[in-house]
Amino acid sequence: MQALLDVILPVFLVLGFGYSAVWMGWFKDEWVEGLMRFTQNFAIPCLLFRAISGLDLAQDFDLAMLFSFYAGASGGFVAALLGARLIFGRPWPDAVAIGFVGLFSNSVLLGLPITERAYGPEALAANFSIIALHAPFCYVIGLTAMELARSAGGGLRIAAPRIVRAVFRNALVIAILLGFAVNLGGIPLPGVLSDAVDMMTRAALPAALFGLGGTLYRYRPEGDMRTILYVVACSLLLHPAITWGLATALGVGTPGLRSAVLTAAMAPGVNAYVFANMYGVARRVAASAVLIATGLTVITAWVWIAILP
């Protein structure tokens, strides 16, 4: 119970402040949009750049841990996609968007603050190694599967440049690549620049959590409840269970095990809705799944913190 109070509830209280502020009319929708643009395009990229540029790549990039996490993510994607198609009879494009909900856990806005509060700032190195690959991995899988579903494979060659552009125009991906360039090149950052980036990083997580709460206010649960609960189970139960099983079997160390499983246990990110909205399919399922799973993460994160060493 103490873990719930000390670690998880403060994160969700900040998120709840954002939700309540929009609900009560104290914070307008367009302000939420501006805040989320600031956090996702500037503050969080600064956070990722700073973290990746300072990682010990030889130590923190544990291949067994990364394999465990991304095998779990892939399992969530396949289970959600096939369930949507074979159990609920959704068209293939809908099924891909629903599969993306099972694939894309909220590794930054929830995974980072909950891991930090549970195990301290020094525990985040493994999280950052996961995040370094997260957006490229998920978008390549999602965009490729959607183009295959929409064109039956015939248009993938034409769509490939669009997929590459979509991935590498993402602010998070650009920040990660710049961080790798500084890290691998041994490029020293001027003190003034480092201080400015650090100021941006301190604003990133609280502002993003507040904005996420405001964003979630728009996504009321409605209809398709069986499909929504199924994909929430793929995200919150199947993904971390596969990750935990593989990481344990492969002998991943305690810090990597904690980061991988807790990140896998996070709710789908708002990007899951953004992806569905981009193609105009399964938007209600994606939006409601993001909202419901975010609320349930209070419980699932608590359970995993109790289970993990």
ABEGO torsion letter per residue (X at the ends): XAAAAAAAAAAAAAAAAAAAAAAAGABBAAAAAAAAAAAAAAAAAAAAAAAAAABBAAAABBAAAAAAAAAAAAAAAAAAAAAAAAAAGBBAAAAAAAAAAAABBBAAAAAAAAAAAAAEAAAAAAAAAAAAAAAAAAAAAAAAAAAAAAAGGAAAAAAAAAAAAAAAABAAAAAAAAAAAAAAAGBBBBAAAAAAAAAAAAAAAAAAAAAAAAAAAABBBBEGAAAAAAAAAAAAAAAAAAAAAAAAAAGBBAAAAAAAAAAAABBBBAAAAAAAAAAGBGAAAAAAAAAAAAAAAAAAAAAAAAABX
